[in-house]
Amino acid sequence: MKIDHWLLPHEDGRKLTFHIWDFGGQEIQHAVHKFFFTEGCLYILVLDNRKEEEPEYWLQQIESLGGSAPVLVVFNKQDDNANEIADRKFLKEKYNNIVGFYNVSCKTEFGLSDFKKHLENNITKLRTVDEQFPNNWFNIKKLIEEQTSGEQHYLNYEIYSSICDRNNVNDDKTQKLLLKYFTTIGAITWFGDTYLSLLHVLSPAWITQGVYKIVTSKKTSTLYGHIKTEDFKELLQPVDANDYVYDNSHYGYILGMMKKFDLCYTPDDKNLLLPSAFGKAPQLEYSEFKGTDVRVYILQFKDYMPIALMHRFTAKRLSDTYENNYWYSGIVIKDTKSTSIAMIHADKEAKRIYIRIKGESKLGLWEHIRREFYDITSSYANMSYNELLLLDEQTNSIVNYEDLISYIRANKRIYFHPKLGRDFNVGYLASLFETKEETIGKFKERTNEEEQDEKMSVVVNILNNNSPNVNARIDNNINIDIQIINNIGNNIKGDANYLLEELGSSNKSLSENLKKIIQFADDAKATQNSGDMKAKGWARKLKSITQALSNSGEQLKHIQDGGEALSSLLKGVRELSNNLHFDDVKAFFDVIAN
């Protein structure tokens, strides 16, 4: 990567300095791009008009790392081929951050003058051009640029903080805010708080050249990514007068930054493994992870899936590798808590990552892998994917996790798979993605507190039916959601106790029924499954109790809010009955309502 500086006079008399970063196009370099892509800049995508290049790959990479930053798309070498190599209308429609397309030839200078005018016009529209800051902030920027541009290409945080203190920026929060801003405009590079205490603020070109040299060296490639820290001296040797010089004191920091961004794994203090340089083929056969005893999950990316995602995952999980099975696009890992093992591999063309798991604890291992990829993709500005489950490998029949969530939200218990031509219990399919408790937790986060009890009872009922056979009867001893039962039970007891207290001794029959409802709520809170409640006869007893209570409105007229308390109590009894799977009581309430 090369970094140049462009001085541009502004129409208002200011002299603007823009930092131009020229990124390498080799795939092995793409993982390093994440160090520096930001949203506060303008991107120029240069394509070779003689080749069938893939503009969408680069546009998606810019979108995933740089968000909505504006893009100028340049087609170079028009002198060799004047034909259009891309559907520009389609690209502009799909990527609305494209501000223009330009045909140029650097050889003949065709189109360069027009392009430069448009570049100057767009680059001066960046928000950072007109942002107003105190003079002391600019003094700090100038001082740290000076101290990171000579032979000393870095500052530790203590020195940076002292510069801020001398310029009346004393609080730590503002000092870090300044570092983030200076990084956005390309003046310096700061990667936030790290576990390293030596170097924090540095010259972008200095750190980039060091990482590039190690990642892209011939020796790293020849050794398939298995290098040693003692190789750094050879790998970081300058090849010309413009190269930076690195010594032993710098090696630990460069290695630390590579580890921070998951570019490598270090099993000890001497050895490094770089997934981006691993061999292309696995040791084992893919067929070993096929068959009825293997569960296959798929992360289907919608637009863009950099192979760097797989490399980052591999770097994070190499400590768990199974019999040293890892390669450029995949890894086999073992579960530390069970006998389960998983093959995780990327299909770049299909924009998919496959997770093939076999063993006794498939769900537990999947959940760990799922969280790891979620954390990795969350570090990108825009990276979306669907979670799929392969139901039948012969017909390539899949089910989408988000579809199941939509079914539950719509209170639909049966999922019909058109390709397989059969029904599935939604609760069963959902249980293959995550535990019931996790699904319930997600719905609670999305449901407001007033509607939670009623909606969550529906969710629990669907998830409880987790039999693979749609026609199977639900076990009467099915587990229930204790928290929901407790919440509804407490509300019922509150209403019943209020009415008892207000009634006093004026209506013995009504008081007895209210006491029975309190006992019903207590028993429900103490039980672990619906079968216990049915064994105590509550499904039958509730019919006569609720019938009597529903006819007692006239007897409660003299009590303030008596009718409202009774209505709330009956609603609670109905919800509690639903959660306990008292189908007869539910039907009884429907009759009363009609």
C-alpha positions as CSV (number, residue, x, y, z in Angstrom):
1,M,0.0,0.0,0.0
2,K,1.3,3.5,-0.9
3,I,0.2,6.7,0.7
4,D,0.6,10.1,-1.0
5,H,-0.5,13.6,-0.1
6,W,-2.4,15.9,-2.3
7,L,-2.4,19.6,-1.7
8,L,-5.6,21.2,-3.1
9,P,-6.4,25.0,-3.0
10,H,-10.0,25.6,-1.9
11,E,-12.2,28.2,-3.5
12,D,-12.4,30.0,-0.1
13,G,-8.6,30.4,0.1
14,R,-7.8,27.4,2.3
15,K,-5.1,24.9,1.4
16,L,-6.5,21.4,1.9
17,T,-4.4,18.3,2.3
18,F,-5.8,15.0,1.2
19,H,-4.2,11.6,2.0
20,I,-4.4,9.2,-1.0
21,W,-4.1,5.6,0.0
22,D,-3.4,3.1,-2.9
23,F,-4.4,-0.4,-1.8
24,G,-3.0,-3.6,-3.2
25,G,-5.4,-5.7,-5.4
26,Q,-4.1,-9.1,-4.6
27,E,-6.5,-11.3,-2.7
28,I,-4.0,-12.1,0.0
29,Q,-3.8,-8.4,0.8
30,H,-7.5,-7.9,1.3
31,A,-7.5,-9.0,4.9
32,V,-5.3,-6.0,5.7
33,H,-7.7,-3.5,4.1
34,K,-9.9,-3.7,7.1
35,F,-7.2,-1.9,9.1
36,F,-7.8,1.2,7.1
37,F,-11.2,1.4,5.3
38,T,-13.4,4.0,7.0
39,E,-16.6,5.8,6.2
40,G,-15.2,9.4,6.4
41,C,-13.5,9.3,3.0
42,L,-14.0,9.0,-0.8
43,Y,-13.1,5.8,-2.7
44,I,-11.8,5.6,-6.3
45,L,-12.3,2.1,-7.8
46,V,-9.9,1.7,-10.8
47,L,-10.7,-1.2,-13.2
48,D,-8.7,-2.5,-16.1
49,N,-10.9,-2.0,-19.2
50,R,-9.1,-4.8,-21.0
51,K,-10.1,-7.5,-18.5
52,E,-13.4,-9.1,-17.4
53,E,-13.0,-7.7,-13.9
54,E,-15.6,-7.9,-11.1
55,P,-16.6,-4.4,-10.1
56,E,-19.2,-5.7,-7.7
57,Y,-16.6,-7.6,-5.6
58,W,-14.9,-4.3,-4.9
59,L,-18.0,-2.2,-4.5
60,Q,-19.3,-4.7,-2.0
61,Q,-16.0,-4.6,-0.1
62,I,-16.2,-0.8,0.0
63,E,-19.8,-1.0,1.2
64,S,-19.0,-3.6,3.9
65,L,-16.1,-1.7,5.3
66,G,-16.7,1.9,4.3
67,G,-20.4,2.1,4.6
68,S,-22.1,4.8,2.5
69,A,-18.8,6.6,1.5
70,P,-19.0,8.0,-2.1
71,V,-17.3,6.0,-4.9
72,L,-15.9,7.1,-8.3
73,V,-15.5,4.2,-10.7
74,V,-12.7,4.6,-13.2
75,F,-12.2,2.3,-16.3
76,N,-8.5,2.6,-17.2
77,K,-6.7,1.6,-20.5
78,Q,-9.4,2.9,-22.8
79,D,-6.7,3.1,-25.5
80,D,-6.6,-0.7,-25.6
81,N,-10.4,-1.4,-25.4
82,A,-13.1,1.3,-25.7
83,N,-16.0,-1.2,-25.1
84,E,-17.9,-1.1,-21.8
85,I,-17.2,-4.0,-19.5
86,A,-19.9,-3.3,-17.0
87,D,-23.6,-2.6,-16.8
88,R,-23.3,0.9,-15.4
89,K,-27.0,1.6,-15.0
90,F,-27.4,-1.6,-13.0
91,L,-24.4,-0.8,-10.7
92,K,-25.7,2.8,-10.1
93,E,-29.1,1.4,-9.2
94,K,-27.7,-1.2,-6.8
95,Y,-24.9,0.9,-5.2
96,N,-26.3,4.4,-4.7
97,N,-23.1,5.6,-3.3
98,I,-21.5,5.6,-6.8
99,V,-21.3,9.2,-7.9
100,G,-19.9,8.7,-11.4
101,F,-18.2,6.5,-14.0
102,Y,-15.1,7.7,-15.9
103,N,-13.3,6.3,-19.0
104,V,-9.6,7.2,-18.9
105,S,-6.2,6.1,-20.3
106,C,-3.2,6.8,-18.1
107,K,-1.0,6.1,-21.1
108,T,-2.5,8.7,-23.5
109,E,-4.0,10.9,-20.7
110,F,-7.4,10.5,-22.3
111,G,-10.2,11.5,-19.9
112,L,-7.9,12.4,-17.0
113,S,-8.6,16.1,-17.0
114,D,-12.4,15.6,-16.8
115,F,-11.9,13.0,-14.1
116,K,-9.7,15.3,-12.0
117,K,-12.4,18.0,-12.2
118,H,-15.1,15.7,-10.9
119,L,-12.7,14.3,-8.2
120,E,-11.9,17.8,-6.9
121,N,-15.6,18.6,-6.9
122,N,-16.6,15.5,-5.0
123,I,-13.7,15.4,-2.6
124,T,-14.4,18.9,-1.3
125,K,-17.9,17.8,-0.4
126,L,-16.6,15.4,2.3
127,R,-18.0,16.4,5.7
128,T,-14.4,16.5,7.2
129,V,-13.6,19.4,4.9
130,D,-15.9,21.9,6.6
131,E,-16.0,20.5,10.1
132,Q,-15.0,23.2,12.6
133,F,-12.5,22.5,15.4
134,P,-10.6,24.5,18.0
135,N,-7.1,25.6,17.0
136,N,-5.5,23.5,19.8
137,W,-6.9,20.4,18.1
138,F,-5.1,21.3,14.9
139,N,-1.9,21.9,16.9
140,I,-2.2,18.4,18.4
141,K,-2.7,16.9,14.9
142,K,0.4,18.8,13.5
143,L,2.6,17.6,16.4
144,I,1.7,13.9,16.2
145,E,2.0,13.9,12.4
146,E,5.5,15.4,12.8
147,Q,6.5,12.8,15.4
148,T,5.2,9.8,13.4
149,S,6.5,10.9,10.0
150,G,10.3,10.9,10.6
151,E,12.5,8.1,11.8
152,Q,10.1,7.6,14.7
153,H,6.9,6.2,13.1
154,Y,5.0,5.8,16.3
155,L,4.1,7.2,19.7
156,N,3.1,5.5,22.9
157,Y,-0.1,6.7,24.4
158,E,1.6,8.4,27.3
159,I,3.5,10.7,24.9
160,Y,0.4,11.4,22.9
161,S,-1.5,12.2,26.1
162,S,1.2,14.7,27.2
163,I,0.9,16.5,23.8
164,C,-2.8,16.8,24.5
165,D,-2.2,18.1,28.0
166,R,0.2,20.8,26.8
167,N,-2.5,21.9,24.4
168,N,-5.3,22.1,27.0
169,V,-7.1,18.8,26.0
170,N,-6.9,17.1,29.4
171,D,-9.6,14.5,29.7
172,D,-9.1,11.0,28.4
173,K,-12.4,10.8,26.6
174,T,-11.7,13.8,24.4
175,Q,-8.1,12.6,23.7
176,K,-9.5,9.3,22.4
177,L,-12.2,11.0,20.4
178,L,-9.4,13.0,18.7
179,L,-7.5,9.9,17.9
180,K,-10.6,8.3,16.2
181,Y,-11.1,11.5,14.2
182,F,-7.4,11.8,13.1
183,T,-7.7,8.1,12.0
184,T,-10.8,8.8,10.0
185,I,-9.1,11.5,8.0
186,G,-6.0,9.4,7.4
187,A,-3.6,11.6,9.4
188,I,-2.5,8.8,11.7
189,T,-3.6,5.2,12.6
190,W,-5.0,4.2,15.9
191,F,-6.6,0.9,16.6
192,G,-8.2,1.7,19.9
193,D,-7.3,0.3,23.3
194,T,-5.2,-2.8,22.9
195,Y,-3.5,-5.1,25.3
196,L,-0.2,-3.7,24.0
197,S,1.2,-0.8,26.0
198,L,4.2,0.1,23.8
199,L,3.0,1.7,20.5
200,H,-0.5,3.1,20.1
201,V,-0.3,6.0,17.6
202,L,1.5,5.4,14.4
203,S,2.2,6.2,10.8
204,P,-0.3,4.3,8.6
205,A,2.3,3.5,5.9
206,W,4.8,2.2,8.5
207,I,2.5,-0.4,10.0
208,T,0.9,-1.3,6.7
209,Q,4.3,-2.0,5.0
210,G,5.4,-4.2,7.9
211,V,2.2,-6.3,7.8
212,Y,2.2,-6.5,4.0
213,K,5.8,-7.7,3.8
214,I,5.1,-10.6,6.2
215,V,1.8,-11.6,4.7
216,T,2.8,-11.4,1.0
217,S,6.4,-12.6,1.2
218,K,7.6,-15.4,-1.0
219,K,8.9,-17.2,2.1
220,T,5.5,-17.1,3.8
221,S,3.9,-18.5,0.6
222,T,6.5,-21.2,0.2
223,L,6.1,-22.3,3.8
224,Y,2.3,-22.3,3.5
225,G,1.9,-19.7,6.2
226,H,4.0,-21.5,8.8
227,I,6.7,-19.0,9.8
228,K,8.7,-18.1,12.9
229,T,9.2,-14.8,14.7
230,E,12.9,-15.2,13.9
231,D,12.0,-14.8,10.2
232,F,10.8,-11.2,10.8
233,K,14.4,-9.9,10.3
234,E,14.6,-11.4,6.8
235,L,10.9,-10.7,5.9
236,L,11.1,-7.0,6.9
237,Q,14.4,-6.2,5.2
238,P,14.1,-3.0,3.1
239,V,14.4,-3.6,-0.7
240,D,14.9,0.0,-1.7
241,A,15.6,3.5,-0.2
242,N,11.9,4.2,0.2
243,D,11.3,1.2,2.4
244,Y,11.0,1.6,6.2
245,V,13.5,0.0,8.5
246,Y,12.3,-2.2,11.3
247,D,14.3,-3.5,14.3
248,N,13.7,-6.0,17.1
249,S,11.8,-3.5,19.1
250,H,9.1,-3.3,16.4
251,Y,8.5,-7.0,15.8
252,G,6.3,-7.5,18.9
253,Y,4.0,-4.6,17.9
254,I,3.6,-5.7,14.3
255,L,2.8,-9.2,15.5
256,G,0.4,-7.9,18.1
257,M,-1.5,-5.9,15.4
258,M,-1.7,-9.0,13.2
259,K,-3.1,-11.0,16.1
260,K,-5.6,-8.2,16.9
261,F,-7.0,-8.4,13.4
262,D,-7.0,-12.2,13.3
263,L,-4.4,-12.4,10.5
264,C,-2.4,-15.1,12.3
265,Y,-2.4,-17.6,15.2
266,T,0.6,-18.0,17.6
267,P,0.7,-21.3,19.5
268,D,3.7,-20.1,21.3
269,D,6.2,-17.2,21.3
270,K,8.1,-18.5,18.3
271,N,5.7,-19.8,15.7
272,L,3.1,-18.1,13.5
273,L,0.4,-19.6,11.4
274,L,-1.2,-17.4,8.7
275,P,-4.5,-18.9,7.3
276,S,-4.3,-16.7,4.1
277,A,-1.2,-18.6,3.1
278,F,-2.3,-22.1,3.9
279,G,-2.4,-24.9,1.3
280,K,-5.6,-25.1,-0.9
281,A,-6.6,-28.7,-0.1
282,P,-7.7,-30.3,3.2
283,Q,-6.0,-33.5,4.5
284,L,-9.3,-35.4,4.9
285,E,-12.2,-35.9,2.4
286,Y,-15.3,-33.8,2.4
287,S,-17.3,-37.1,2.2
288,E,-16.3,-37.8,5.8
289,F,-18.7,-35.0,6.8
290,K,-21.7,-36.2,4.8
291,G,-24.5,-38.6,5.7
292,T,-27.5,-38.9,8.0
293,D,-25.4,-38.5,11.2
294,V,-24.1,-35.1,10.0
295,R,-26.0,-31.8,10.5
296,V,-25.2,-29.1,8.0
297,Y,-25.7,-25.4,8.6
298,I,-25.1,-22.8,6.0
299,L,-24.3,-19.1,6.3
300,Q,-25.6,-17.7,3.0
301,F,-24.2,-14.2,2.4
302,K,-26.5,-11.9,0.5
303,D,-24.1,-9.8,-1.5
304,Y,-20.5,-10.0,-0.4
305,M,-18.4,-12.7,1.4
306,P,-14.7,-12.0,1.6
307,I,-12.6,-15.1,2.1
308,A,-11.0,-13.1,5.0
309,L,-14.0,-14.0,7.1
310,M,-12.9,-17.7,6.9
311,H,-9.3,-16.8,7.6
312,R,-10.3,-14.8,10.7
313,F,-12.4,-17.6,12.0
314,T,-9.5,-20.1,11.4
315,A,-7.0,-17.9,13.2
316,K,-9.4,-17.7,16.2
317,R,-10.0,-21.4,16.3
318,L,-6.7,-23.0,15.4
319,S,-6.1,-23.9,19.0
320,D,-9.1,-26.3,18.7
321,T,-8.1,-27.8,15.4
322,Y,-8.8,-31.6,15.0
323,E,-5.7,-33.5,14.0
324,N,-4.2,-30.4,12.3
325,N,-6.9,-30.3,9.6
326,Y,-6.9,-26.8,8.3
327,W,-6.4,-25.3,4.8
328,Y,-6.9,-22.0,2.9
329,S,-10.7,-22.1,2.9
330,G,-11.5,-24.2,5.9
331,I,-10.8,-25.9,9.2
332,V,-12.0,-28.9,11.3
333,I,-12.4,-28.2,15.0
334,K,-13.2,-30.4,18.0
335,D,-15.6,-29.5,20.8
336,T,-13.7,-29.2,24.0
337,K,-16.8,-30.4,26.0
338,S,-18.0,-33.3,23.9
339,T,-17.0,-35.7,21.2
340,S,-18.5,-33.5,18.4
341,I,-16.3,-32.3,15.6
342,A,-17.2,-29.7,12.9
343,M,-15.8,-29.0,9.4
344,I,-16.2,-25.3,8.6
345,H,-15.4,-24.3,5.0
346,A,-16.1,-21.5,2.6
347,D,-17.4,-21.6,-0.9
348,K,-16.4,-18.3,-2.3
349,E,-18.3,-18.5,-5.6
350,A,-21.6,-19.4,-3.8
351,K,-20.9,-16.8,-1.1
352,R,-21.5,-19.5,1.5
353,I,-19.8,-20.9,4.6
354,Y,-20.7,-24.5,5.5
355,I,-20.7,-25.8,9.0
356,R,-20.9,-29.6,9.0
357,I,-21.2,-31.1,12.5
358,K,-21.2,-34.7,13.7
359,G,-21.2,-36.1,17.2
360,E,-23.3,-36.1,20.3
361,S,-23.6,-32.3,20.9
362,K,-24.3,-30.8,17.5
363,L,-26.4,-27.9,18.8
364,G,-23.8,-26.8,21.5
365,L,-20.9,-26.7,19.0
366,W,-23.1,-24.9,16.4
367,E,-24.0,-22.2,18.9
368,H,-20.3,-21.5,19.6
369,I,-19.5,-21.3,15.9
370,R,-22.6,-19.2,15.2
371,R,-21.5,-16.6,17.9
372,E,-18.0,-16.5,16.5
373,F,-19.1,-15.6,13.0
374,Y,-21.6,-13.1,14.4
375,D,-18.8,-11.3,16.2
376,I,-16.6,-11.3,13.2
377,T,-19.2,-10.0,10.8
378,S,-20.4,-7.4,13.3
379,S,-17.0,-5.6,12.9
380,Y,-18.0,-4.7,9.3
381,A,-20.1,-1.7,8.4
382,N,-22.5,-3.8,6.3
383,M,-22.4,-7.6,6.2
384,S,-25.6,-9.5,6.0
385,Y,-26.3,-13.2,5.7
386,N,-29.0,-15.9,6.2
387,E,-28.7,-18.9,8.5
388,L,-29.8,-22.0,6.7
389,L,-30.2,-25.7,7.7
390,L,-29.9,-28.5,5.2
391,L,-32.9,-30.8,5.7
392,D,-32.0,-33.2,2.8
393,E,-28.7,-33.3,1.1
394,Q,-29.8,-35.3,-1.9
395,T,-32.4,-32.7,-2.9
396,N,-30.5,-29.8,-1.4
397,S,-33.6,-28.9,0.6
398,I,-33.0,-26.1,3.2
399,V,-34.9,-24.1,5.8
400,N,-34.2,-20.5,6.7
401,Y,-34.0,-19.6,10.3
402,E,-35.7,-16.2,9.7
403,D,-38.6,-17.9,8.0
404,L,-39.1,-20.0,11.2
405,I,-39.1,-16.8,13.3
406,S,-41.7,-15.3,11.0
407,Y,-43.9,-18.4,11.4
408,I,-43.7,-18.2,15.2
409,R,-44.5,-14.5,15.1
410,A,-47.6,-15.3,13.0
411,N,-48.6,-18.1,15.4
412,K,-48.1,-20.8,12.8
413,R,-47.1,-24.1,14.2
414,I,-46.6,-26.1,11.0
415,Y,-44.0,-25.4,8.3
416,F,-44.7,-26.9,4.9
417,H,-41.5,-27.6,2.8
418,P,-42.5,-27.3,-0.9
419,K,-39.5,-29.1,-2.2
420,L,-39.8,-32.1,0.2
421,G,-43.6,-32.0,0.1
422,R,-44.1,-32.5,3.8
423,D,-44.9,-30.8,7.0
424,F,-42.6,-30.0,9.9
425,N,-43.3,-28.8,13.4
426,V,-41.9,-25.2,13.6
427,G,-40.8,-25.9,17.2
428,Y,-38.8,-28.9,16.1
429,L,-37.0,-27.0,13.3
430,A,-36.3,-24.0,15.6
431,S,-34.8,-26.4,18.2
432,L,-32.1,-27.4,15.6
433,F,-30.9,-23.8,15.5
434,E,-31.0,-22.8,19.1
435,T,-32.4,-23.7,22.5
436,K,-36.0,-22.9,23.4
437,E,-34.7,-20.5,26.1
438,E,-32.7,-18.5,23.5
439,T,-35.6,-18.2,21.1
440,I,-37.9,-17.0,23.9
441,G,-35.3,-14.5,25.0
442,K,-35.1,-13.0,21.6
443,F,-38.9,-12.6,21.4
444,K,-39.0,-11.0,24.8
445,E,-36.5,-8.4,23.6
446,R,-38.8,-7.6,20.7
447,T,-42.1,-7.5,22.7
448,N,-43.3,-4.6,24.8
449,E,-44.0,-5.4,28.4
450,E,-47.8,-5.0,28.2
451,E,-48.1,-7.6,25.5
452,Q,-45.4,-9.9,26.7
453,D,-47.4,-12.4,28.8
454,E,-50.0,-13.0,26.1
455,K,-47.6,-13.2,23.2
456,M,-45.0,-15.3,25.0
457,S,-47.5,-18.0,25.9
458,V,-48.1,-18.5,22.1
459,V,-44.3,-18.6,21.5
460,V,-43.8,-21.2,24.3
461,N,-46.7,-23.4,23.0
462,I,-45.1,-23.5,19.5
463,L,-41.6,-24.2,20.8
464,N,-42.8,-26.9,23.2
465,N,-44.1,-28.9,20.2
466,N,-40.5,-30.0,19.2
467,S,-41.4,-33.5,17.9
468,P,-40.1,-34.2,14.4
469,N,-43.4,-36.0,13.7
470,V,-46.2,-33.5,13.0
471,N,-48.9,-36.1,13.9
472,A,-47.3,-37.0,17.3
473,R,-49.3,-36.2,20.4
474,I,-47.8,-33.6,22.7
475,D,-46.7,-35.1,26.0
476,N,-48.9,-34.0,28.9
477,N,-45.8,-33.6,31.0
478,I,-44.3,-31.1,28.6
479,N,-42.1,-28.5,30.3
480,I,-43.4,-25.0,30.7
481,D,-41.8,-21.5,30.9
482,I,-41.5,-20.9,34.6
483,Q,-40.9,-17.2,34.3
484,I,-44.1,-16.6,32.3
485,I,-46.1,-18.8,34.7
486,N,-44.7,-16.8,37.7
487,N,-45.6,-13.5,36.2
488,I,-49.1,-14.5,35.3
489,G,-49.6,-16.2,38.6
490,N,-48.5,-13.1,40.6
491,N,-50.9,-10.9,38.6
492,I,-53.8,-13.3,39.3
493,K,-53.0,-13.4,43.0
494,G,-52.8,-9.6,43.2
495,D,-56.3,-9.2,41.7
496,A,-57.8,-12.0,43.8
497,N,-56.4,-10.7,47.1
498,Y,-57.6,-7.2,46.3
499,L,-61.2,-8.5,45.7
500,L,-61.0,-10.7,48.9
501,E,-60.0,-7.8,51.0
502,E,-62.7,-5.5,49.7
503,L,-65.4,-8.2,50.0
504,G,-64.6,-8.9,53.6
505,S,-67.2,-11.4,54.9
506,S,-70.1,-10.1,52.7
507,N,-70.1,-13.0,50.1
508,K,-68.8,-16.3,51.4
509,S,-69.3,-18.2,48.1
510,L,-67.5,-15.7,46.0
511,S,-64.7,-15.5,48.6
512,E,-64.2,-19.3,48.4
513,N,-63.9,-19.2,44.7
514,L,-61.3,-16.4,44.9
515,K,-59.3,-18.5,47.4
516,K,-59.4,-21.4,45.0
517,I,-58.0,-19.2,42.2
518,I,-55.2,-18.1,44.5
519,Q,-54.4,-21.8,45.2
520,F,-54.5,-22.5,41.5
521,A,-51.9,-19.7,40.9
522,D,-49.7,-21.0,43.8
523,D,-49.8,-24.6,42.4
524,A,-49.0,-23.4,38.9
525,K,-45.9,-21.5,40.2
526,A,-44.7,-24.5,42.1
527,T,-45.1,-27.0,39.2
528,Q,-42.5,-28.0,36.6
529,N,-44.9,-29.3,33.9
530,S,-48.5,-29.3,32.9
531,G,-49.0,-33.0,33.7
532,D,-48.7,-32.3,37.5
533,M,-51.5,-29.6,37.3
534,K,-53.8,-31.9,35.3
535,A,-53.2,-34.7,37.9
536,K,-54.5,-32.3,40.6
537,G,-57.8,-31.9,38.7
538,W,-57.3,-28.2,37.9
539,A,-58.3,-28.6,34.3
540,R,-61.8,-29.7,35.4
541,K,-62.1,-27.6,38.6
542,L,-61.4,-24.3,36.7
543,K,-64.5,-24.7,34.6
544,S,-66.9,-24.4,37.5
545,I,-64.8,-21.7,39.3
546,T,-64.5,-19.5,36.3
547,Q,-68.1,-19.9,35.4
548,A,-69.1,-18.7,38.9
549,L,-66.6,-15.8,38.8
550,S,-67.8,-14.7,35.4
551,N,-71.3,-14.3,36.7
552,S,-70.4,-12.3,39.8
553,G,-70.1,-8.9,38.2
554,E,-73.3,-7.6,39.9
555,Q,-71.9,-8.6,43.3
556,L,-68.8,-6.5,42.8
557,K,-70.4,-3.3,41.7
558,H,-70.0,-1.7,45.1
559,I,-66.2,-2.3,45.1
560,Q,-64.1,0.5,43.5
561,D,-62.5,-1.0,40.2
562,G,-64.2,-4.3,41.1
563,G,-65.3,-5.0,37.6
564,E,-61.8,-4.1,36.2
565,A,-60.1,-6.4,38.8
566,L,-62.4,-9.3,37.9
567,S,-61.8,-8.8,34.2
568,S,-58.0,-8.8,34.7
569,L,-58.2,-11.9,36.9
570,L,-60.2,-13.9,34.4
571,K,-57.8,-12.8,31.6
572,G,-54.9,-14.1,33.8
573,V,-56.6,-17.4,34.4
574,R,-57.2,-17.8,30.7
575,E,-53.5,-17.1,29.8
576,L,-52.3,-19.4,32.6
577,S,-54.5,-22.2,31.3
578,N,-53.1,-21.7,27.8
579,N,-49.6,-22.0,29.1
580,L,-50.5,-25.2,30.9
581,H,-52.1,-26.6,27.8
582,F,-55.6,-26.9,29.3
583,D,-57.3,-27.2,25.9
584,D,-60.7,-27.9,27.5
585,V,-60.5,-24.7,29.6
586,K,-59.5,-22.7,26.6
587,A,-62.5,-23.9,24.7
588,F,-64.6,-23.1,27.8
589,F,-63.4,-19.5,27.8
590,D,-64.2,-19.3,24.1
591,V,-67.8,-20.3,24.8
592,I,-68.1,-17.7,27.6
593,A,-66.7,-15.0,25.3
594,N,-69.3,-15.8,22.7
